[in-house]
Amino acid sequence: MTRNSIFIAIWFLGAGFALDAGADVGQKRLATSQAKPAAPAGAAWTEGEVARVDKAAGRVTIKHGALPKLDMPPMTMPYPVNDKTVLEHLKSGDKIRFDVESVGGVFTVIRLEKSK
């Protein structure tokens, strides 16, 4: 083989590896960019416990489990509520079911009820 033939063979070999690596990156991007499947009906409700009620600020602090639809781990966090009247009947220690959505970029309780 001549020097040029060896050079061309090495170049094509390198180009093949580069294309293969690019395909892997493209597949990873495709896999991470695909939408997650919709949660089954009724899955939006999350169980929690009221840690604090701030009626003046319109917030409730909730100790809750994971919120899969928001990709949020279990934590205790204050949330504004979209309907302040629900705060009138809540107190620290109440067991609740609630739903949170991002409203204007702020995680907000959109539904809340005491657990039975």
N, CA, C and O atoms as a printed pandas DataFrame, in Angstrom:
     atom_number atom_name residue_name chain_id  residue_number  x_coord  y_coord  z_coord
0              1         N          MET        A               1    0.841   -1.188    0.000
1              2        CA          MET        A               1    0.000    0.000    0.000
2              3         C          MET        A               1    0.880    1.242    0.000
3              4         O          MET        A               1    1.947    1.277    0.613
4              5         N          THR        A               2    0.414    2.226   -0.684
5              6        CA          THR        A               2    1.149    3.479   -0.714
6              7         C          THR        A               2    0.783    4.313    0.498
7              8         O          THR        A               2   -0.197    4.030    1.187
8              9         N          ARG        A               3    1.571    5.334    0.753
9             10        CA          ARG        A               3    1.297    6.225    1.889
10            11         C          ARG        A               3   -0.073    6.877    1.754
11            12         O          ARG        A               3   -0.794    7.015    2.742
12            13         N          ASN        A               4   -0.432    7.273    0.554
13            14        CA          ASN        A               4   -1.735    7.908    0.337
14            15         C          ASN        A               4   -2.876    6.938    0.633
15            16         O          ASN        A               4   -3.885    7.330    1.218
16            17         N          SER        A               5   -2.726    5.699    0.240
17            18        CA          SER        A               5   -3.774    4.702    0.503
18            19         C          SER        A               5   -3.949    4.487    2.000
19            20         O          SER        A               5   -5.073    4.386    2.491
20            21         N          ILE        A               6   -2.828    4.417    2.728
21            22        CA          ILE        A               6   -2.894    4.247    4.188
22            23         C          ILE        A               6   -3.566    5.464    4.814
23            24         O          ILE        A               6   -4.430    5.324    5.680
24            25         N          PHE        A               7   -3.171    6.654    4.377
25            26        CA          PHE        A               7   -3.770    7.879    4.904
26            27         C          PHE        A               7   -5.281    7.904    4.659
27            28         O          PHE        A               7   -6.052    8.230    5.561
28            29         N          ILE        A               8   -5.698    7.563    3.446
29            30        CA          ILE        A               8   -7.127    7.560    3.099
30            31         C          ILE        A               8   -7.875    6.524    3.935
31            32         O          ILE        A               8   -8.981    6.793    4.403
32            33         N          ALA        A               9   -7.288    5.349    4.125
33            34        CA          ALA        A               9   -7.938    4.304    4.926
34            35         C          ALA        A               9   -8.111    4.759    6.372
35            36         O          ALA        A               9   -9.166    4.546    6.969
36            37         N          ILE        A              10   -7.074    5.385    6.938
37            38        CA          ILE        A              10   -7.160    5.881    8.318
38            39         C          ILE        A              10   -8.194    6.998    8.408
39            40         O          ILE        A              10   -8.956    7.062    9.373
40            41         N          TRP        A              11   -8.225    7.876    7.414
41            42        CA          TRP        A              11   -9.190    8.973    7.430
42            43         C          TRP        A              11  -10.623    8.436    7.419
43            44         O          TRP        A              11  -11.462    8.895    8.194
44            45         N          PHE        A              12  -10.908    7.461    6.541
45            46        CA          PHE        A              12  -12.255    6.887    6.480
46            47         C          PHE        A              12  -12.614    6.158    7.773
47            48         O          PHE        A              12  -13.757    6.216    8.225
48            49         N          LEU        A              13  -11.639    5.475    8.364
49            50        CA          LEU        A              13  -11.878    4.785    9.627
50            51         C          LEU        A              13  -12.249    5.799   10.710
51            52         O          LEU        A              13  -13.194    5.588   11.470
52            53         N          GLY        A              14  -11.501    6.896   10.773
53            54        CA          GLY        A              14  -11.796    7.951   11.752
54            55         C          GLY        A              14  -13.146    8.593   11.499
55            56         O          GLY        A              14  -13.892    8.869   12.438
56            57         N          ALA        A              15  -13.462    8.830   10.236
57            58        CA          ALA        A              15  -14.757    9.429    9.899
58            59         C          ALA        A              15  -15.897    8.501   10.295
59            60         O          ALA        A              15  -16.947    8.961   10.744
60            61         N          GLY        A              16  -15.697    7.209   10.133
61            62        CA          GLY        A              16  -16.732    6.239   10.527
62            63         C          GLY        A              16  -16.990    6.274   12.020
63            64         O          GLY        A              16  -18.141    6.233   12.454
64            65         N          PHE        A              17  -15.908    6.351   12.826
65            66        CA          PHE        A              17  -16.082    6.442   14.278
66            67         C          PHE        A              17  -16.787    7.741   14.663
67            68         O          PHE        A              17  -17.638    7.753   15.553
68            69         N          ALA        A              18  -16.429    8.824   13.993
69            70        CA          ALA        A              18  -17.055   10.111   14.292
70            71         C          ALA        A              18  -18.545   10.076   13.975
71            72         O          ALA        A              18  -19.352   10.599   14.744
72            73         N          LEU        A              19  -18.913    9.475   12.871
73            74        CA          LEU        A              19  -20.331    9.377   12.513
74            75         C          LEU        A              19  -21.080    8.513   13.511
75            76         O          LEU        A              19  -22.205    8.835   13.892
76            77         N          ASP        A              20  -20.460    7.410   13.939
77            78        CA          ASP        A              20  -21.100    6.523   14.905
78            79         C          ASP        A              20  -21.299    7.238   16.237
79            80         O          ASP        A              20  -22.358    7.118   16.853
80            81         N          ALA        A              21  -20.291    7.980   16.686
81            82        CA          ALA        A              21  -20.410    8.724   17.939
82            83         C          ALA        A              21  -21.495    9.786   17.824
83            84         O          ALA        A              21  -22.247   10.007   18.773
84            85         N          GLY        A              22  -21.581   10.439   16.683
85            86        CA          GLY        A              22  -22.621   11.444   16.470
86            87         C          GLY        A              22  -24.003   10.837   16.506
87            88         O          GLY        A              22  -24.948   11.466   16.983
88            89         N          ALA        A              23  -24.134    9.618   16.008
89            90        CA          ALA        A              23  -25.432    8.940   16.036
90            91         C          ALA        A              23  -25.845    8.667   17.468
91            92         O          ALA        A              23  -27.020    8.809   17.807
92            93         N          ASP        A              24  -24.890    8.271   18.328
93            94        CA          ASP        A              24  -25.202    8.037   19.736
94            95         C          ASP        A              24  -25.701    9.308   20.404
95            96         O          ASP        A              24  -26.685    9.283   21.142
96            97         N          VAL        A              25  -25.025   10.415   20.146
97            98        CA          VAL        A              25  -25.433   11.688   20.730
98            99         C          VAL        A              25  -26.828   12.051   20.255
99           100         O          VAL        A              25  -27.658   12.494   21.049
100          101         N          GLY        A              26  -27.094   11.870   18.973
101          102        CA          GLY        A              26  -28.419   12.175   18.438
102          103         C          GLY        A              26  -29.494   11.319   19.072
103          104         O          GLY        A              26  -30.585   11.811   19.359
104          105         N          GLN        A              27  -29.206   10.042   19.297
105          106        CA          GLN        A              27  -30.183    9.154   19.936
106          107         C          GLN        A              27  -30.443    9.584   21.370
107          108         O          GLN        A              27  -31.585    9.557   21.828
108          109         N          LYS        A              28  -29.384    9.983   22.088
109          110        CA          LYS        A              28  -29.560   10.433   23.470
110          111         C          LYS        A              28  -30.409   11.693   23.512
111          112         O          LYS        A              28  -31.289   11.829   24.362
112          113         N          ARG        A              29  -30.144   12.618   22.590
113          114        CA          ARG        A              29  -30.952   13.843   22.540
114          115         C          ARG        A              29  -32.403   13.516   22.240
115          116         O          ARG        A              29  -33.310   14.082   22.850
116          117         N          LEU        A              30  -32.625   12.606   21.303
117          118        CA          LEU        A              30  -33.986   12.224   20.946
118          119         C          LEU        A              30  -34.686   11.596   22.141
119          120         O          LEU        A              30  -35.845   11.903   22.417
120          121         N          ALA        A              31  -33.985   10.716   22.850
121          122        CA          ALA        A              31  -34.593   10.031   23.993
122          123         C          ALA        A              31  -34.949   11.008   25.101
123          124         O          ALA        A              31  -35.993   10.860   25.735
124          125         N          THR        A              32  -34.102   12.008   25.351
125          126        CA          THR        A              32  -34.387   12.942   26.433
126          127         C          THR        A              32  -35.358   14.030   26.025
127          128         O          THR        A              32  -35.969   14.662   26.887
128          129         N          SER        A              33  -35.518   14.266   24.725
129          130        CA          SER        A              33  -36.412   15.336   24.300
130          131         C          SER        A              33  -37.845   14.866   24.095
131          132         O          SER        A              33  -38.750   15.689   23.959
132          133         N          GLN        A              34  -38.063   13.556   24.071
133          134        CA          GLN        A              34  -39.417   13.058   23.867
134          135         C          GLN        A              34  -40.254   13.333   25.112
135          136         O          GLN        A              34  -39.767   13.242   26.239
136          137         N          ALA        A              35  -41.499   13.664   24.888
137          138        CA          ALA        A              35  -42.399   13.983   25.994
138          139         C          ALA        A              35  -42.625   12.753   26.860
139          140         O          ALA        A              35  -42.675   11.624   26.371
140          141         N          LYS        A              36  -42.762   13.004   28.169
141          142        CA          LYS        A              36  -43.088   11.917   29.082
142          143         C          LYS        A              36  -44.546   11.542   28.875
143          144         O          LYS        A              36  -45.361   12.401   28.537
144          145         N          PRO        A              37  -44.890   10.273   29.073
145          146        CA          PRO        A              37  -46.290    9.890   28.919
146          147         C          PRO        A              37  -47.155   10.595   29.956
147          148         O          PRO        A              37  -46.709   10.882   31.067
148          149         N          ALA        A              38  -48.371   10.863   29.581
149          150        CA          ALA        A              38  -49.294   11.543   30.485
150          151         C          ALA        A              38  -49.581   10.674   31.696
151          152         O          ALA        A              38  -49.658    9.449   31.595
152          153         N          ALA        A              39  -49.738   11.320   32.834
153          154        CA          ALA        A              39  -50.054   10.586   34.057
154          155         C          ALA        A              39  -51.469   10.044   33.959
155          156         O          ALA        A              39  -52.335   10.689   33.367
156          157         N          PRO        A              40  -51.719    8.872   34.530
157          158        CA          PRO        A              40  -53.068    8.327   34.490
158          159         C          PRO        A              40  -54.039    9.215   35.256
159          160         O          PRO        A              40  -53.641    9.976   36.139
160          161         N          ALA        A              41  -55.308    9.110   34.910
161          162        CA          ALA        A              41  -56.336    9.926   35.556
162          163         C          ALA        A              41  -56.281    9.734   37.061
163          164         O          ALA        A              41  -56.150    8.612   37.551
164          165         N          GLY        A              42  -56.383   10.837   37.788
165          166        CA          GLY        A              42  -56.365   10.780   39.238
166          167         C          GLY        A              42  -54.964   10.804   39.822
167          168         O          GLY        A              42  -54.816   10.877   41.042
168          169         N          ALA        A              43  -53.928   10.745   38.986
169          170        CA          ALA        A              43  -52.563   10.698   39.485
170          171         C          ALA        A              43  -52.054   12.078   39.894
171          172         O          ALA        A              43  -50.998   12.175   40.519
172          173         N          ALA        A              44  -52.767   13.134   39.563
173          174        CA          ALA        A              44  -52.314   14.481   39.882
174          175         C          ALA        A              44  -52.418   14.776   41.377
175          176         O          ALA        A              44  -51.663   15.601   41.893
176          177         N          TRP        A              45  -53.317   14.133   42.063
177          178        CA          TRP        A              45  -53.471   14.352   43.498
178          179         C          TRP        A              45  -52.264   13.790   44.235
179          180         O          TRP        A              45  -51.778   12.704   43.919
180          181         N          THR        A              46  -51.787   14.542   45.217
181          182        CA          THR        A              46  -50.675   14.112   46.063
182          183         C          THR        A              46  -51.115   14.210   47.511
183          184         O          THR        A              46  -51.789   15.161   47.908
184          185         N          GLU        A              47  -50.725   13.213   48.297
185          186        CA          GLU        A              47  -51.022   13.220   49.729
186          187         C          GLU        A              47  -50.014   14.126   50.431
187          188         O          GLU        A              47  -48.850   14.201   50.037
188          189         N          GLY        A              48  -50.472   14.805   51.468
189          190        CA          GLY        A              48  -49.567   15.666   52.221
190          191         C          GLY        A              48  -50.112   15.977   53.597
191          192         O          GLY        A              48  -51.212   15.563   53.964
192          193         N          GLU        A              49  -49.316   16.716   54.350
193          194        CA          GLU        A              49  -49.716   17.152   55.687
194          195         C          GLU        A              49  -49.427   18.641   55.805
195          196         O          GLU        A              49  -48.351   19.109   55.433
196          197         N          VAL        A              50  -50.401   19.378   56.326
197          198        CA          VAL        A              50  -50.239   20.820   56.494
198          199         C          VAL        A              50  -49.235   21.065   57.617
199          200         O          VAL        A              50  -49.417   20.584   58.736
200          201         N          ALA        A              51  -48.185   21.808   57.316
201          202        CA          ALA        A              51  -47.187   22.158   58.322
202          203         C          ALA        A              51  -47.464   23.554   58.895
203          204         O          ALA        A              51  -47.202   23.817   60.069
204          205         N          ARG        A              52  -48.002   24.447   58.043
205          206        CA          ARG        A              52  -48.271   25.825   58.471
206          207         C          ARG        A              52  -49.277   26.452   57.523
207          208         O          ARG        A              52  -49.292   26.154   56.328
208          209         N          VAL        A              53  -50.115   27.321   58.063
209          210        CA          VAL        A              53  -51.076   28.069   57.250
210          211         C          VAL        A              53  -50.809   29.557   57.464
211          212         O          VAL        A              53  -50.782   30.026   58.602
212          213         N          ASP        A              54  -50.612   30.297   56.379
213          214        CA          ASP        A              54  -50.407   31.745   56.434
214          215         C          ASP        A              54  -51.539   32.389   55.637
215          216         O          ASP        A              54  -51.415   32.627   54.435
216          217         N          LYS        A              55  -52.642   32.666   56.330
217          218        CA          LYS        A              55  -53.829   33.207   55.655
218          219         C          LYS        A              55  -53.556   34.579   55.052
219          220         O          LYS        A              55  -54.042   34.881   53.962
220          221         N          ALA        A              56  -52.785   35.415   55.746
221          222        CA          ALA        A              56  -52.507   36.769   55.253
222          223         C          ALA        A              56  -51.748   36.731   53.921
223          224         O          ALA        A              56  -52.023   37.527   53.024
224          225         N          ALA        A              57  -50.801   35.808   53.799
225          226        CA          ALA        A              57  -50.005   35.711   52.568
226          227         C          ALA        A              57  -50.661   34.808   51.530
227          228         O          ALA        A              57  -50.231   34.770   50.377
228          229         N          GLY        A              58  -51.708   34.076   51.936
229          230        CA          GLY        A              58  -52.367   33.165   51.002
230          231         C          GLY        A              58  -51.505   31.962   50.665
231          232         O          GLY        A              58  -51.491   31.486   49.530
232          233         N          ARG        A              59  -50.773   31.470   51.687
233          234        CA          ARG        A              59  -49.866   30.335   51.481
234          235         C          ARG        A              59  -50.135   29.229   52.493
235          236         O          ARG        A              59  -50.608   29.462   53.606
236          237         N          VAL        A              60  -49.812   28.019   52.058
237          238        CA          VAL        A              60  -49.868   26.864   52.946
238          239         C          VAL        A              60  -48.554   26.103   52.778
239          240         O          VAL        A              60  -48.125   25.829   51.657
240          241         N          THR        A              61  -47.921   25.765   53.898
241          242        CA          THR        A              61  -46.700   24.964   53.856
242          243         C          THR        A              61  -47.112   23.513   53.994
243          244         O          THR        A              61  -47.804   23.138   54.940
244          245         N          ILE        A              62  -46.678   22.695   53.037
245          246        CA          ILE        A              62  -47.108   21.299   52.966
246          247         C          ILE        A              62  -45.898   20.377   52.996
247          248         O          ILE        A              62  -44.928   20.574   52.263
248          249         N          LYS        A              63  -45.974   19.362   53.860
249          250        CA          LYS        A              63  -44.998   18.269   53.851
250          251         C          LYS        A              63  -45.609   17.201   52.953
251          252         O          LYS        A              63  -46.671   16.661   53.261
252          253         N          HIS        A              64  -44.941   16.895   51.843
253          254        CA          HIS        A              64  -45.556   16.002   50.854
254          255         C          HIS        A              64  -44.566   15.005   50.291
255          256         O          HIS        A              64  -43.353   15.136   50.449
256          257         N          GLY        A              65  -45.121   14.006   49.630
257          258        CA          GLY        A              65  -44.320   13.028   48.898
258          259         C          GLY        A              65  -43.907   13.607   47.558
259          260         O          GLY        A              65  -44.088   14.796   47.294
260          261         N          ALA        A              66  -43.354   12.756   46.722
261          262        CA          ALA        A              66  -42.886   13.181   45.402
262          263         C          ALA        A              66  -44.044   13.681   44.541
263          264         O          ALA        A              66  -45.164   13.175   44.620
264          265         N          LEU        A              67  -43.750   14.677   43.723
265          266        CA          LEU        A              67  -44.705   15.195   42.741
266          267         C          LEU        A              67  -44.166   14.822   41.362
267          268         O          LEU        A              67  -43.447   15.612   40.750
268          269         N          PRO        A              68  -44.504   13.618   40.858
269          270        CA          PRO        A              68  -43.922   13.133   39.606
270          271         C          PRO        A              68  -44.157   14.045   38.409
271          272         O          PRO        A              68  -43.267   14.210   37.575
272          273         N          LYS        A              69  -45.338   14.638   38.313
273          274        CA          LYS        A              69  -45.611   15.460   37.127
274          275         C          LYS        A              69  -44.757   16.717   37.095
275          276         O          LYS        A              69  -44.575   17.316   36.035
276          277         N          LEU        A              70  -44.226   17.128   38.257
277          278        CA          LEU        A              70  -43.337   18.287   38.320
278          279         C          LEU        A              70  -41.885   17.860   38.521
279          280         O          LEU        A              70  -40.996   18.704   38.637
280          281         N          ASP        A              71  -41.648   16.556   38.561
281          282        CA          ASP        A              71  -40.315   16.002   38.781
282          283         C          ASP        A              71  -39.716   16.562   40.072
283          284         O          ASP        A              71  -38.552   16.961   40.108
284          285         N          MET        A              72  -40.534   16.585   41.137
285          286        CA          MET        A              72  -40.140   17.165   42.412
286          287         C          MET        A              72  -40.065   16.060   43.471
287          288         O          MET        A              72  -40.993   15.261   43.592
288          289         N          PRO        A              73  -38.974   16.007   44.233
289          290        CA          PRO        A              73  -38.851   14.984   45.273
290          291         C          PRO        A              73  -39.704   15.332   46.494
291          292         O          PRO        A              73  -40.238   16.439   46.577
292          293         N          PRO        A              74  -39.839   14.397   47.443
293          294        CA          PRO        A              74  -40.561   14.697   48.686
294          295         C          PRO        A              74  -39.881   15.856   49.417
295          296         O          PRO        A              74  -38.654   15.942   49.448
296          297         N          MET        A              75  -40.681   16.740   49.999
297          298        CA          MET        A              75  -40.137   17.891   50.727
298          299         C          MET        A              75  -41.238   18.592   51.504
299          300         O          MET        A              75  -42.414   18.243   51.400
300          301         N          THR        A              76  -40.839   19.580   52.279
301          302        CA          THR        A              76  -41.770   20.486   52.943
302          303         C          THR        A              76  -41.539   21.854   52.327
303          304         O          THR        A              76  -40.421   22.368   52.328
304          305         N          MET        A              77  -42.627   22.448   51.792
305          306        CA          MET        A              77  -42.469   23.689   51.027
306          307         C          MET        A              77  -43.727   24.538   51.124
307          308         O          MET        A              77  -44.834   24.000   51.128
308          309         N          PRO        A              78  -43.572   25.873   51.204
309          310        CA          PRO        A              78  -44.753   26.744   51.170
310          311         C          PRO        A              78  -45.226   26.940   49.731
311          312         O          PRO        A              78  -44.422   27.120   48.816
312          313         N          TYR        A              79  -46.526   26.903   49.555
313          314        CA          TYR        A              79  -47.132   27.103   48.232
314          315         C          TYR        A              79  -48.215   28.167   48.334
315          316         O          TYR        A              79  -48.989   28.161   49.291
316          317         N          PRO        A              80  -48.290   29.084   47.367
317          318        CA          PRO        A              80  -49.466   29.947   47.303
318          319         C          PRO        A              80  -50.659   29.102   46.860
319          320         O          PRO        A              80  -50.494   28.069   46.212
320          321         N          VAL        A              81  -51.845   29.548   47.212
321          322        CA          VAL        A              81  -53.061   28.844   46.784
322          323         C          VAL        A              81  -53.839   29.753   45.845
323          324         O          VAL        A              81  -53.833   30.973   46.003
324          325         N          ASN        A              82  -54.510   29.151   44.865
325          326        CA          ASN        A              82  -55.269   29.971   43.921
326          327         C          ASN        A              82  -56.602   30.414   44.510
327          328         O          ASN        A              82  -57.213   31.360   44.012
328          329         N          ASP        A              83  -57.061   29.742   45.566
329          330        CA          ASP        A              83  -58.323   30.099   46.226
330          331         C          ASP        A              83  -58.067   30.183   47.728
331          332         O          ASP        A              83  -58.001   29.159   48.409
332          333         N          LYS        A              84  -57.922   31.403   48.242
333          334        CA          LYS        A              84  -57.573   31.598   49.656
334          335         C          LYS        A              84  -58.640   31.097   50.622
335          336         O          LYS        A              84  -58.351   30.899   51.803
336          337         N          THR        A              85  -59.856   30.889   50.150
337          338        CA          THR        A              85  -60.911   30.423   51.059
338          339         C          THR        A              85  -60.626   29.015   51.586
339          340         O          THR        A              85  -61.130   28.646   52.647
340          341         N          VAL        A              86  -59.826   28.222   50.866
341          342        CA          VAL        A              86  -59.510   26.873   51.358
342          343         C          VAL        A              86  -58.665   26.931   52.624
343          344         O          VAL        A              86  -58.634   25.966   53.388
344          345         N          LEU        A              87  -57.982   28.046   52.855
345          346        CA          LEU        A              87  -57.133   28.177   54.036
346          347         C          LEU        A              87  -57.939   28.355   55.316
347          348         O          LEU        A              87  -57.435   28.093   56.408
348          349         N          GLU        A              88  -59.189   28.799   55.188
349          350        CA          GLU        A              88  -60.025   29.062   56.359
350          351         C          GLU        A              88  -60.263   27.814   57.207
351          352         O          GLU        A              88  -60.450   27.917   58.420
352          353         N          HIS        A              89  -60.259   26.657   56.591
353          354        CA          HIS        A              89  -60.605   25.423   57.301
354          355         C          HIS        A              89  -59.394   24.522   57.534
355          356         O          HIS        A              89  -59.550   23.365   57.923
356          357         N          LEU        A              90  -58.183   25.046   57.297
357          358        CA          LEU        A              90  -56.977   24.240   57.480
358          359         C          LEU        A              90  -56.233   24.635   58.740
359          360         O          LEU        A              90  -56.265   25.786   59.176
360          361         N          LYS        A              91  -55.556   23.636   59.317
361          362        CA          LYS        A              91  -54.680   23.904   60.449
362          363         C          LYS        A              91  -53.487   22.959   60.370
363          364         O          LYS        A              91  -53.535   21.937   59.686
364          365         N          SER        A              92  -52.443   23.305   61.062
365          366        CA          SER        A              92  -51.241   22.479   61.089
366          367         C          SER        A              92  -51.590   21.062   61.542
367          368         O          SER        A              92  -52.322   20.877   62.514
368          369         N          GLY        A              93  -51.067   20.072   60.836
369          370        CA          GLY        A              93  -51.327   18.669   61.159
370          371         C          GLY        A              93  -52.421   18.030   60.330
371          372         O          GLY        A              93  -52.540   16.805   60.322
372          373         N          ASP        A              94  -53.234   18.830   59.624
373          374        CA          ASP        A              94  -54.297   18.265   58.778
374          375         C          ASP        A              94  -53.690   17.430   57.655
375          376         O          ASP        A              94  -52.716   17.834   57.021
376          377         N          LYS        A              95  -54.278   16.268   57.423
377          378        CA          LYS        A              95  -53.906   15.424   56.285
378          379         C          LYS        A              95  -54.726   15.902   55.093
379          380         O          LYS        A              95  -55.936   16.102   55.200
380          381         N          ILE        A              96  -54.050   16.085   53.946
381          382        CA          ILE        A              96  -54.726   16.641   52.773
382          383         C          ILE        A              96  -54.351   15.877   51.511
383          384         O          ILE        A              96  -53.394   15.103   51.481
384          385         N          ARG        A              97  -55.141   16.125   50.474
385          386        CA          ARG        A              97  -54.827   15.761   49.083
386          387         C          ARG        A              97  -54.796   17.079   48.331
387          388         O          ARG        A              97  -55.649   17.941   48.541
388          389         N          PHE        A              98  -53.807   17.235   47.449
389          390        CA          PHE        A              98  -53.705   18.509   46.737
390          391         C          PHE        A              98  -53.096   18.297   45.362
391          392         O          PHE        A              98  -52.524   17.247   45.067
392          393         N          ASP        A              99  -53.234   19.320   44.530
393          394        CA          ASP        A              99  -52.660   19.315   43.186
394          395         C          ASP        A              99  -51.943   20.643   42.986
395          396         O          ASP        A              99  -52.475   21.703   43.317
396          397         N          VAL        A             100  -50.738   20.578   42.447
397          398        CA          VAL        A             100  -49.917   21.766   42.217
398          399         C          VAL        A             100  -49.633   21.892   40.725
399          400         O          VAL        A             100  -49.371   20.901   40.044
400          401         N          GLU        A             101  -49.690   23.122   40.228
401          402        CA          GLU        A             101  -49.300   23.417   38.848
402          403         C          GLU        A             101  -48.459   24.681   38.849
403          404         O          GLU        A             101  -48.510   25.471   39.793
404          405         N          SER        A             102  -47.692   24.868   37.800
405          406        CA          SER        A             102  -46.926   26.091   37.642
406          407         C          SER        A             102  -47.855   27.159   37.066
407          408         O          SER        A             102  -48.360   27.021   35.952
408          409         N          VAL        A             103  -48.072   28.218   37.834
409          410        CA          VAL        A             103  -48.927   29.328   37.406
410          411         C          VAL        A             103  -48.037   30.571   37.350
411          412         O          VAL        A             103  -47.597   31.078   38.381
412          413         N          GLY        A             104  -47.783   31.048   36.146
413          414        CA          GLY        A             104  -46.895   32.197   35.988
414          415         C          GLY        A             104  -45.485   31.913   36.487
415          416         O          GLY        A             104  -44.797   32.817   36.960
416          417         N          GLY        A             105  -45.054   30.658   36.382
417          418        CA          GLY        A             105  -43.720   30.270   36.824
418          419         C          GLY        A             105  -43.613   29.984   38.310
419          420         O          GLY        A             105  -42.517   29.738   38.814
420          421         N          VAL        A             106  -44.745   30.011   39.028
421          422        CA          VAL        A             106  -44.753   29.753   40.470
422          423         C          VAL        A             106  -45.589   28.506   40.737
423          424         O          VAL        A             106  -46.738   28.423   40.303
424          425         N          PHE        A             107  -45.015   27.532   41.454
425          426        CA          PHE        A             107  -45.782   26.341   41.815
426          427         C          PHE        A             107  -46.892   26.756   42.772
427          428         O          PHE        A             107  -46.629   27.281   43.854
428          429         N          THR        A             108  -48.141   26.515   42.362
429          430        CA          THR        A             108  -49.323   26.980   43.080
430          431         C          THR        A             108  -50.284   25.828   43.305
431          432         O          THR        A             108  -50.503   25.010   42.412
432          433         N          VAL        A             109  -50.865   25.762   44.515
433          434        CA          VAL        A             109  -51.887   24.758   44.806
434          435         C          VAL        A             109  -53.155   25.178   44.084
435          436         O          VAL        A             109  -53.705   26.247   44.347
436          437         N          ILE        A             110  -53.620   24.323   43.165
437          438        CA          ILE        A             110  -54.830   24.655   42.413
438          439         C          ILE        A             110  -56.046   23.904   42.934
439          440         O          ILE        A             110  -57.180   24.326   42.709
440          441         N          ARG        A             111  -55.815   22.781   43.639
441          442        CA          ARG        A             111  -56.907   22.027   44.268
442          443         C          ARG        A             111  -56.394   21.499   45.599
443          444         O          ARG        A             111  -55.241   21.083   45.706
444          445         N          LEU        A             112  -57.246   21.515   46.602
445          446        CA          LEU        A             112  -56.861   21.025   47.918
446          447         C          LEU        A             112  -58.108   20.568   48.648
447          448         O          LEU        A             112  -59.134   21.248   48.633
448          449         N          GLU        A             113  -58.015   19.418   49.285
449          450        CA          GLU        A             113  -59.114   18.947   50.131
450          451         C          GLU        A             113  -58.535   18.136   51.277
451          452         O          GLU        A             113  -57.477   17.520   51.150
452          453         N          LYS        A             114  -59.250   18.147   52.404
453          454        CA          LYS        A             114  -58.826   17.333   53.542
454          455         C          LYS        A             114  -59.028   15.865   53.205
455          456         O          LYS        A             114  -60.008   15.493   52.560
456          457         N          SER        A             115  -58.084   15.032   53.653
457          458        CA          SER        A             115  -58.217   13.588   53.447
458          459         C          SER        A             115  -59.253   13.042   54.409
459          460         O          SER        A             115  -59.483   13.589   55.487
460          461         N          LYS        A             116  -59.877   11.942   53.989
461          462        CA          LYS        A             116  -60.921   11.344   54.824
462          463         C          LYS        A             116  -60.353   10.251   55.684
463          464         O          LYS        A             116  -61.084    9.630   56.455
